[in-house]
Each structure stands twice: as C-alpha cells, then as structure tokens.
Amino acid sequence: MQGKGELSVRELARSVGRDVKRVHEDVVILAKLGLLERTENGGVVCPYSSMHIDMYLKAA
C-alpha cells in the first residue's frame, strides 16, 4: 500500500488476492496499531514511505 494513496478495502483485497472480509479484519487490526489509517471516505491509506517492524512470534 505504500505510495499507492487511498484504496478501498475491496480494492486492497483484490490487489492481494484475498477475501474482502478477511482484509477488512486485517485493516481494523493494522489501523489500531497505527500502521494504516482510515480516511473520511472509508478508504485505507498507509501514511509511511517505509517501515521496519520487529516481531516476536511464539506458538501457543
């Protein structure tokens, strides 16, 4: 999404080849983390030109 401007959730789902419902769920989580922003039009935008993310994953 970086550099693509505002996209609808449907456009984003199409571009990554995933179900709209699942992409919407991901967008909600990523927006809560501050990695994506929702627009007044209901679209989604990535406000960063680059990101570095460190994660720790552990099996349950």
Buried (B, 14 or more C-beta within 10 A) or exposed (E): BEEEEBBBBEBBBEEEEEEBEEBBEBBEEBEEEEBBBBEEEEBBBBEEEEEEEEEEEEEE
